Amino acid sequence: MNRTTLSLFAGTAALAAVTAFAAVDPPSASGAAPKAAARLPVERTSLVCPAPSASDLAETTYTSFTPVTKGAASGGHARLQAAAEQSADGGSGEDGKDGEDGKEKDGGKKGAGKAAGQPVLTPKAPGTPATGETSGGDTPALVGTADGSFAPGWTVQETTEVAAGTGRGLLGVNCAGADTDFWFPGASTAAGRTDYVHLTNPDDSAAVVDIELYGKDGAIKAPLGENLTIGPGASDAILLSTLTEERQADLTVHVSVRGGRVGAAVRALDDKAGGDWLAPAADPAGSLVLPGIPKDATDVRLIAFAPGDDDADLKIRLASPDGLITPAGSETTHVKSGMTTATDLGDVTRGEPGSLVLTPTDQAVPVVAALQVVRGKGDKRETAFIPATAAVGARATSAGNTAKGTTLALTAPEGAATVKVTASAGSEGGTPATRTYTIKAGTTQNVDAPVPAGLKGTYALTVEPASGAPLYASRTLTTPDTPAFTIQTLPTDHGLVSVPQTKEDLSILQK
């Protein structure tokens, strides 16, 4: 047997070994249905946190939490560290101010601080939160990775308190995974608004990004938003008003990635009404849920956009504690194709918690949407945003909660649902606690969420639907004696992934 034949046999044997793991199990000859894909814990998770603020008065806390997950791999670790410095063409300004090209200082040498030399936080074990703090306006964007037992459902909350100035108040955002497509209805280039699109590239190769703007009359010319290069490990904060001369109160921002991937979020700041992070809205869909409008909201504004070729006609309903109701004077909204539509709902909750439910009046047309929510009046107004979100799914996780400043809103617009809510141990001590709730069909409930016994520090909430219809959730954080607040929706924490059943199939070598 010659050497060529031996090499061929060796290669075939190696290929067969790989095939034994890669072939998906087909239906049996008897006609029995194939086995359902197994739901297994993920083994690696990566997150991106945007640079929190340019204000010297900013105080930022990061809270990390991984729920204990049955079947998770043993060992592992989680780390949250500064992204690399901006690429040479980043165009950063100085002292936290805007550069000439409209990019905010984000991730320079001065801003690295503690994060440059060591992780901002390093969790010690799943089931217990870990916290880290930074101050001032030079904190860079952060990139985190978790593997092993720390990966399934790993959640990091970034919360910043700014005492005064543009965008004062409480700003919060869930650090999220990098992706290639993002929608942000609710941004603005109006006088008095300062909105930045934060783009962070966690990878080792450059990403190429387009930023598209859509106003009340359709697409807005913004050539400076095209073909943006975000270098490896770089983070840019791009001022929307530098991309166009048009000043519009309500915009939809579309971030699309031509090559690579980025993390994206919009920091929306108002001169008189505070500010907050605008997280990406759920993917375009015919029906949407925007959960957790505070009961003391003084003004609510719906911003919607139809990205397709057809107009959308939507029925507006509020899921209140007593059921679905139609707001008087705001029964429907017409969203023209390619145009941003804003609908003022005023104090729609009337002193009770609620969630907005959007459904098609006739033909379902995909839309994206978000709510701009204001609490307080006059010079004490504060702003937060609620983007449309996906259902909780198997499990959702919320980190950075406090004993007296946390409100958990649960809504079941399609039917009754039963849900288990678990409070973790505190970051500095405390015993976990669990409660079960039943949410009636078509209602929103601000539940009396469990708090760890003997709580010290902050804690995490894990929401797990047990039965019934799809459940939607959000968490509101407030500060004592002020209207400052921030709202984060709670879609699935992506702790589990479907893995198809497989078996050895050597017949593939004959094809």
C-alpha positions as CSV (number, residue, x, y, z in Angstrom):
1,M,0.0,0.0,0.0
2,N,1.6,3.3,-1.1
3,R,1.8,6.5,1.0
4,T,-0.9,8.2,-1.1
5,T,-3.4,5.5,-0.2
6,L,-2.5,5.7,3.4
7,S,-3.0,9.4,3.4
8,L,-6.4,8.9,1.8
9,F,-7.5,6.4,4.4
10,A,-6.3,8.6,7.2
11,G,-8.2,11.6,5.8
12,T,-11.4,9.6,5.4
13,A,-11.2,8.3,9.0
14,A,-10.7,11.9,10.3
15,L,-13.7,13.1,8.2
16,A,-15.8,10.2,9.5
17,A,-15.0,11.2,13.0
18,V,-16.1,14.8,12.4
19,T,-19.2,13.6,10.6
20,A,-20.2,11.5,13.7
21,F,-20.7,14.8,15.6
22,A,-22.1,17.0,12.8
23,A,-24.8,14.9,11.2
24,V,-28.3,15.9,12.4
25,D,-30.5,12.9,13.4
26,P,-33.1,12.4,10.6
27,P,-36.6,11.0,11.2
28,S,-36.6,7.2,11.9
29,A,-37.6,4.8,9.2
30,S,-40.8,4.0,11.2
31,G,-42.0,7.6,10.6
32,A,-41.5,8.6,14.2
33,A,-41.0,12.4,14.8
34,P,-37.4,13.5,15.4
35,K,-36.4,14.3,18.9
36,A,-36.8,17.9,19.8
37,A,-33.6,20.0,20.1
38,A,-32.2,20.1,23.6
39,R,-32.1,23.4,25.5
40,L,-28.6,23.6,27.0
41,P,-26.8,26.4,28.9
42,V,-24.5,28.6,26.8
43,E,-20.8,28.3,27.4
44,R,-19.6,31.8,26.4
45,T,-21.2,35.2,26.6
46,S,-19.8,38.6,25.5
47,L,-21.3,42.0,26.4
48,V,-20.5,45.7,25.5
49,C,-21.1,48.6,27.8
50,P,-21.1,52.1,26.3
51,A,-19.1,54.9,27.8
52,P,-21.4,56.2,30.5
53,S,-21.1,60.0,30.5
54,A,-19.0,63.0,29.5
55,S,-20.0,64.9,32.7
56,D,-17.4,65.4,35.4
57,L,-20.3,65.0,37.9
58,A,-21.1,61.5,36.7
59,E,-21.1,58.6,39.2
60,T,-21.4,55.2,37.6
61,T,-22.0,51.8,39.0
62,Y,-21.6,48.5,37.1
63,T,-23.4,45.4,38.5
64,S,-22.7,41.9,37.2
65,F,-24.9,38.9,37.8
66,T,-25.1,35.3,36.5
67,P,-28.1,33.2,37.7
68,V,-27.3,29.7,38.8
69,T,-28.2,27.5,35.9
70,K,-28.8,23.8,36.1
71,G,-26.4,21.9,33.7
72,A,-24.0,24.8,33.3
73,A,-20.3,24.0,32.7
74,S,-18.1,24.1,35.8
75,G,-15.4,26.6,36.4
76,G,-15.0,29.6,34.1
77,H,-14.8,33.3,34.9
78,A,-16.2,36.7,33.9
79,R,-14.4,39.9,33.3
80,L,-15.4,43.5,32.4
81,Q,-12.6,45.7,31.1
82,A,-12.0,48.9,29.1
83,A,-12.3,48.7,25.3
84,A,-9.0,49.6,23.6
85,E,-8.3,53.2,22.9
86,Q,-9.9,54.8,19.9
87,S,-8.3,54.3,16.5
88,A,-6.0,57.0,15.3
89,D,-8.8,58.6,13.2
90,G,-11.3,58.6,16.1
91,G,-11.2,62.5,16.2
92,S,-11.7,62.8,19.9
93,G,-12.1,66.2,21.6
94,E,-10.5,67.2,24.8
95,D,-11.7,67.3,28.4
96,G,-14.9,65.4,27.6
97,K,-16.0,67.9,25.0
98,D,-17.1,67.3,21.4
99,G,-14.4,67.0,18.7
100,E,-14.7,69.0,15.5
101,D,-16.1,66.0,13.7
102,G,-18.9,65.5,16.2
103,K,-17.4,62.6,18.1
104,E,-17.4,62.7,21.8
105,K,-14.4,61.8,23.8
106,D,-14.7,58.1,24.6
107,G,-12.0,55.8,25.7
108,G,-8.8,57.9,25.6
109,K,-5.8,57.4,27.9
110,K,-7.0,59.7,30.6
111,G,-10.4,58.0,30.7
112,A,-9.0,54.5,31.2
113,G,-8.3,55.0,34.9
114,K,-8.8,51.8,36.9
115,A,-10.2,50.0,33.9
116,A,-7.0,50.3,31.9
117,G,-4.9,48.3,34.4
118,Q,-7.5,45.9,35.8
119,P,-11.1,44.8,35.3
120,V,-13.8,47.1,36.5
121,L,-15.3,44.1,38.2
122,T,-14.6,40.4,38.5
123,P,-17.5,38.2,39.7
124,K,-16.5,35.5,42.2
125,A,-19.4,33.0,41.8
126,P,-22.8,32.7,40.0
127,G,-25.7,33.6,42.1
128,T,-24.1,36.6,43.8
129,P,-23.8,40.1,42.2
130,A,-20.5,41.8,41.8
131,T,-20.2,45.6,41.6
132,G,-17.7,48.2,40.4
133,E,-17.7,52.0,40.4
134,T,-16.2,54.8,38.4
135,S,-16.6,58.6,38.5
136,G,-16.2,61.5,36.2
137,G,-16.6,61.9,32.4
138,D,-13.6,59.9,31.3
139,T,-14.8,56.4,31.8
140,P,-14.4,54.4,28.6
141,A,-16.6,51.9,26.9
142,L,-16.2,48.4,28.4
143,V,-16.1,44.9,26.9
144,G,-16.9,41.8,28.9
145,T,-16.7,38.1,28.4
146,A,-17.9,35.2,30.6
147,D,-17.5,31.5,30.1
148,G,-18.2,28.3,31.9
149,S,-20.6,28.6,34.8
150,F,-20.6,32.4,34.5
151,A,-21.9,32.5,30.9
152,P,-25.6,31.4,31.0
153,G,-27.7,34.5,31.5
154,W,-24.7,36.8,32.3
155,T,-26.2,40.3,32.8
156,V,-24.4,43.6,33.5
157,Q,-26.3,46.8,34.4
158,E,-24.6,50.2,33.9
159,T,-26.2,53.0,36.0
160,T,-25.0,56.6,36.1
161,E,-26.2,59.4,38.3
162,V,-25.5,63.0,37.1
163,A,-26.2,65.7,39.6
164,A,-26.6,68.7,37.3
165,G,-26.3,69.9,33.7
166,T,-27.6,68.6,30.4
167,G,-28.9,65.0,30.9
168,R,-29.0,65.3,34.6
169,G,-30.7,62.5,36.6
170,L,-30.4,58.7,36.4
171,L,-29.2,57.0,33.3
172,G,-29.3,53.2,33.0
173,V,-28.6,50.6,30.3
174,N,-28.2,46.9,30.1
175,C,-24.9,46.0,28.6
176,A,-25.7,44.0,25.4
177,G,-24.1,41.7,22.9
178,A,-22.6,43.0,19.6
179,D,-24.8,42.7,16.5
180,T,-25.2,44.0,13.0
181,D,-28.6,45.8,12.9
182,F,-30.3,48.2,15.4
183,W,-33.4,50.5,15.4
184,F,-33.7,53.5,17.7
185,P,-37.1,55.3,17.4
186,G,-37.2,58.2,19.8
187,A,-33.9,60.0,19.0
188,S,-33.8,63.7,18.3
189,T,-31.8,66.6,16.8
190,A,-34.1,69.3,18.2
191,A,-32.8,72.3,19.9
192,G,-32.2,71.4,23.6
193,R,-31.4,67.7,22.8
194,T,-27.9,66.3,22.6
195,D,-28.1,62.7,21.3
196,Y,-25.1,60.5,20.7
197,V,-25.0,57.1,18.9
198,H,-22.4,55.0,20.8
199,L,-20.7,52.4,18.7
200,T,-18.3,49.9,20.2
201,N,-16.4,47.2,18.3
202,P,-15.4,44.3,20.6
203,D,-13.6,42.4,17.9
204,D,-10.0,42.2,16.5
205,S,-11.0,43.5,13.1
206,A,-12.5,46.8,12.0
207,A,-16.3,47.2,11.6
208,V,-17.9,49.3,8.9
209,V,-21.2,51.0,9.9
210,D,-23.9,53.1,8.3
211,I,-26.1,55.4,10.3
212,E,-29.5,56.3,8.6
213,L,-31.9,58.9,9.9
214,Y,-35.7,59.0,9.3
215,G,-37.9,62.0,10.3
216,K,-41.5,62.9,9.8
217,D,-41.1,63.4,6.1
218,G,-38.9,60.3,5.4
219,A,-35.2,59.6,5.0
220,I,-32.9,62.5,5.9
221,K,-29.7,63.0,3.9
222,A,-26.8,62.2,6.2
223,P,-23.7,61.4,4.1
224,L,-21.4,61.8,7.1
225,G,-23.1,58.8,8.6
226,E,-22.1,56.5,5.8
227,N,-19.2,54.0,5.7
228,L,-18.0,54.8,9.2
229,T,-15.0,52.7,10.3
230,I,-14.9,51.6,13.9
231,G,-11.4,50.2,14.6
232,P,-10.7,47.0,16.5
233,G,-11.5,47.5,20.1
234,A,-12.5,51.1,19.4
235,S,-15.6,53.0,20.6
236,D,-17.0,56.2,19.0
237,A,-19.8,58.4,20.2
238,I,-21.2,60.3,17.3
239,L,-23.4,63.4,17.8
240,L,-26.5,63.1,15.7
241,S,-26.8,66.8,15.0
242,T,-23.4,66.7,13.2
243,L,-24.8,64.2,10.6
244,T,-27.6,66.6,9.3
245,E,-28.6,70.2,9.4
246,E,-32.3,69.3,9.9
247,R,-33.6,69.8,13.4
248,Q,-36.4,67.4,14.2
249,A,-38.0,66.5,17.6
250,D,-38.6,62.8,16.7
251,L,-36.2,60.7,14.7
252,T,-35.7,57.0,14.0
253,V,-32.0,56.0,13.8
254,H,-31.0,52.9,11.9
255,V,-27.6,51.5,12.5
256,S,-26.6,48.8,10.0
257,V,-23.2,47.1,9.9
258,R,-21.7,46.3,6.5
259,G,-18.8,44.3,7.9
260,G,-18.0,43.1,11.4
261,R,-20.3,43.8,14.3
262,V,-20.7,46.5,17.0
263,G,-22.6,47.2,20.2
264,A,-24.9,50.2,19.8
265,A,-27.0,52.5,22.1
266,V,-28.2,56.1,22.0
267,R,-27.5,58.5,24.9
268,A,-30.3,61.0,24.7
269,L,-29.8,64.2,26.8
270,D,-32.2,67.1,27.3
271,D,-31.3,70.6,28.6
272,K,-34.4,70.8,30.7
273,A,-35.8,67.3,31.1
274,G,-32.9,65.1,32.0
275,G,-32.0,62.2,29.8
276,D,-31.4,58.5,29.6
277,W,-30.1,55.7,27.4
278,L,-32.3,54.7,24.5
279,A,-31.7,50.9,24.0
280,P,-32.4,49.2,20.6
281,A,-36.1,48.4,19.9
282,A,-37.2,44.9,19.2
283,D,-37.1,43.8,15.6
284,P,-39.8,45.1,13.3
285,A,-43.1,43.3,13.9
286,G,-46.8,43.7,13.3
287,S,-47.7,43.7,17.0
288,L,-45.5,45.3,19.8
289,V,-45.5,45.5,23.6
290,L,-43.9,48.4,25.5
291,P,-44.0,47.4,29.2
292,G,-43.8,49.3,32.4
293,I,-45.0,52.9,32.1
294,P,-44.7,54.4,35.6
295,K,-48.0,55.2,37.3
296,D,-46.8,58.8,38.0
297,A,-45.8,59.5,34.4
298,T,-46.7,63.1,33.5
299,D,-46.2,62.8,29.8
300,V,-45.9,59.8,27.4
301,R,-45.0,60.1,23.7
302,L,-45.1,57.2,21.3
303,I,-42.6,57.2,18.4
304,A,-43.1,54.6,15.7
305,F,-41.5,53.8,12.3
306,A,-42.5,51.4,9.4
307,P,-39.3,50.3,7.6
308,G,-41.1,48.4,4.8
309,D,-42.9,49.5,1.7
310,D,-46.4,49.6,3.3
311,D,-48.1,52.0,5.7
312,A,-49.1,50.6,9.1
313,D,-52.4,51.3,10.9
314,L,-52.1,50.4,14.6
315,K,-54.6,50.1,17.4
316,I,-53.3,51.6,20.6
317,R,-54.3,50.0,23.9
318,L,-53.1,50.3,27.5
319,A,-52.7,47.2,29.6
320,S,-53.8,48.6,33.0
321,P,-54.2,46.7,36.3
322,D,-57.8,46.1,35.4
323,G,-57.4,45.0,31.8
324,L,-56.9,46.4,28.3
325,I,-58.4,49.9,27.7
326,T,-58.3,52.3,24.7
327,P,-56.9,55.8,25.5
328,A,-59.5,58.4,24.7
329,G,-58.5,60.4,21.7
330,S,-55.6,58.1,20.9
331,E,-57.4,55.0,19.7
332,T,-55.2,54.4,16.6
333,T,-52.1,55.8,14.9
334,H,-51.2,55.8,11.2
335,V,-47.5,55.2,10.4
336,K,-46.5,56.0,6.9
337,S,-43.9,53.9,5.2
338,G,-40.4,55.2,5.7
339,M,-41.6,58.1,8.0
340,T,-41.4,58.6,11.8
341,T,-44.7,59.2,13.5
342,A,-45.1,60.6,17.0
343,T,-48.3,60.4,19.1
344,D,-48.7,62.4,22.3
345,L,-50.5,60.3,24.9
346,G,-50.2,62.7,27.8
347,D,-50.6,61.3,31.3
348,V,-52.1,58.1,29.8
349,T,-51.6,55.9,32.9
350,R,-53.8,58.2,35.1
351,G,-52.1,57.2,38.3
352,E,-51.9,53.5,37.6
353,P,-49.1,51.4,36.1
354,G,-49.5,50.4,32.5
355,S,-48.0,49.0,29.3
356,L,-48.7,50.0,25.8
357,V,-49.9,47.3,23.4
358,L,-49.8,48.0,19.6
359,T,-51.7,45.7,17.3
360,P,-52.7,46.0,13.6
361,T,-56.2,47.3,12.8
362,D,-56.2,45.2,9.7
363,Q,-53.2,44.0,7.8
364,A,-50.1,43.4,9.9
365,V,-47.2,45.6,8.8
366,P,-43.8,45.4,10.6
367,V,-43.0,48.5,12.7
368,V,-40.5,49.5,15.4
369,A,-41.5,51.7,18.3
370,A,-40.4,53.3,21.6
371,L,-41.9,55.5,24.3
372,Q,-40.4,58.7,25.7
373,V,-41.6,58.9,29.3
374,V,-41.4,62.0,31.5
375,R,-41.9,62.2,35.3
376,G,-42.1,65.4,37.3
377,K,-43.1,68.9,36.2
378,G,-41.4,72.2,35.3
379,D,-37.7,72.3,36.0
380,K,-37.9,69.0,37.9
381,R,-38.8,66.9,34.9
382,E,-36.8,63.7,34.1
383,T,-36.9,61.5,31.0
384,A,-36.6,57.8,30.3
385,F,-37.3,55.5,27.3
386,I,-39.2,52.2,26.9
387,P,-38.4,50.5,23.6
388,A,-40.7,47.8,22.3
389,T,-39.3,44.5,23.6
390,A,-39.6,40.7,23.1
391,A,-41.3,38.5,25.7
392,V,-39.3,37.2,28.7
393,G,-39.1,33.8,27.2
394,A,-37.5,31.1,29.4
395,R,-35.9,33.6,31.8
396,A,-34.9,37.3,32.1
397,T,-32.4,38.8,34.5
398,S,-32.2,42.3,36.0
399,A,-29.1,43.5,37.9
400,G,-28.4,46.5,40.1
401,N,-31.6,46.6,42.1
402,T,-32.0,48.4,45.4
403,A,-34.4,47.7,48.3
404,K,-36.5,50.9,48.0
405,G,-35.8,52.1,44.5
406,T,-36.9,49.2,42.3
407,T,-40.2,48.6,40.6
408,L,-40.9,45.4,38.6
409,A,-43.7,45.7,36.1
410,L,-45.1,42.5,34.6
411,T,-47.7,42.4,31.8
412,A,-49.5,39.5,30.0
413,P,-51.4,41.1,27.1
414,E,-52.5,37.9,25.4
415,G,-53.7,35.8,28.4
416,A,-53.0,35.0,32.0
417,A,-49.5,34.0,33.1
418,T,-47.8,32.6,36.2
419,V,-44.3,33.7,36.9
420,K,-41.6,33.0,39.5
421,V,-39.4,35.9,40.6
422,T,-36.2,35.3,42.5
423,A,-34.2,37.9,44.4
424,S,-30.5,37.0,44.6
425,A,-28.2,37.4,47.5
426,G,-27.0,40.9,47.9
427,S,-23.6,42.1,46.5
428,E,-22.4,42.5,50.1
429,G,-24.7,40.0,51.9
430,G,-28.2,38.7,52.2
431,T,-30.3,35.6,51.6
432,P,-32.1,34.9,48.3
433,A,-35.9,35.0,48.3
434,T,-38.6,33.8,45.8
435,R,-42.2,34.6,45.1
436,T,-44.7,33.5,42.5
437,Y,-47.3,35.7,40.9
438,T,-50.3,35.3,38.6
439,I,-50.8,38.1,36.1
440,K,-54.4,38.3,34.7
441,A,-55.0,38.4,31.0
442,G,-54.6,41.9,29.5
443,T,-53.2,43.5,32.7
444,T,-50.0,45.1,34.0
445,Q,-49.0,44.7,37.6
446,N,-46.3,46.5,39.6
447,V,-45.6,43.5,41.7
448,D,-44.2,43.6,45.2
449,A,-40.9,42.0,44.2
450,P,-39.0,39.9,46.8
451,V,-36.0,41.5,48.5
452,P,-33.2,39.4,50.0
453,A,-33.4,39.0,53.8
454,G,-30.6,40.9,55.4
455,L,-29.8,42.7,52.2
456,K,-26.5,44.6,51.9
457,G,-25.6,46.3,48.7
458,T,-27.6,45.7,45.5
459,Y,-29.3,42.5,44.2
460,A,-30.6,40.9,41.0
461,L,-34.0,39.7,40.0
462,T,-34.6,36.6,37.9
463,V,-38.0,36.4,36.2
464,E,-39.0,32.9,35.0
465,P,-42.5,32.3,33.5
466,A,-44.0,29.1,34.8
467,S,-47.1,28.7,32.6
468,G,-49.6,30.6,30.5
469,A,-49.4,33.2,27.8
470,P,-46.3,35.2,26.9
471,L,-45.1,37.6,29.6
472,Y,-43.4,41.0,29.2
473,A,-41.4,42.8,31.8
474,S,-39.5,45.9,32.7
475,R,-37.6,47.3,35.7
476,T,-37.7,50.9,36.9
477,L,-34.9,52.4,39.1
478,T,-35.5,55.6,41.1
479,T,-33.5,57.7,43.5
480,P,-34.9,59.0,46.8
481,D,-36.7,62.3,46.9
482,T,-36.2,63.1,43.2
483,P,-38.1,62.3,40.0
484,A,-34.9,60.8,38.5
485,F,-35.5,57.4,37.0
486,T,-34.4,54.9,34.4
487,I,-36.3,51.9,32.8
488,Q,-34.9,48.7,31.3
489,T,-37.0,46.1,29.5
490,L,-36.4,42.5,30.4
491,P,-36.3,40.2,27.3
492,T,-34.7,36.8,27.5
493,D,-31.3,36.6,29.0
494,H,-30.1,34.1,26.3
495,G,-28.9,31.7,29.0
496,L,-30.0,28.7,27.0
497,V,-29.5,27.6,23.4
498,S,-31.2,24.9,21.3
499,V,-28.8,22.1,20.4
500,P,-30.2,19.6,17.8
501,Q,-30.0,15.8,18.3
502,T,-27.1,14.3,16.3
503,K,-25.8,10.8,15.4
504,E,-23.1,9.2,13.3
505,D,-24.0,9.2,9.6
506,L,-21.2,7.8,7.3
507,S,-23.4,8.0,4.3
508,I,-22.5,11.6,3.9
509,L,-19.1,10.5,2.6
510,Q,-20.7,9.0,-0.4
511,K,-22.5,12.1,-1.5
